[in-house]
């Protein structure tokens, strides 16, 4: 009888990790992801600053124009943090060797705006929509994630 409280205490301590392992191994728990964009993996040439990249063709169509507008407005909305971020169109006629290297080394899909960190890693992408309401929500998502990344980042 004297051992019952001690045995109960030991069972409680042993049951907690066992229950946690069971929940994680059965995928009953979904981690809290707060990013609004789609996670991507990839590498672009090392930049030194944060970049918003938009791959396009040489001739800009309606989606490209909408994306350029979204890219520019998002960059303007950053305010004081603007100098930490470089908006960049890939695929236009540019003689900048950094832009040409980024175009040659990446297989980025058109119709998206990508965020790359100062070390050249692609992090998130956002689809470019033609409808005004969808474009507004994509811009808000891009801006919210970029502000969060800039706030938490100690580089760039």
Secondary structure, DSSP 8 states (H G I E B T S, - for coil): -TTHHHHHHHHHHHHHHHHHHHHHHTT---------SEE---B----SSEEEEEE--SS--HHHHHHHHHHHHHHHHTGGGGGGEEEEEESSS---HHHHHHHHH----TTEEEEE-TTSBEEEEEE--SSHHHHHHHHHHHHHHHHHHHHH-S--
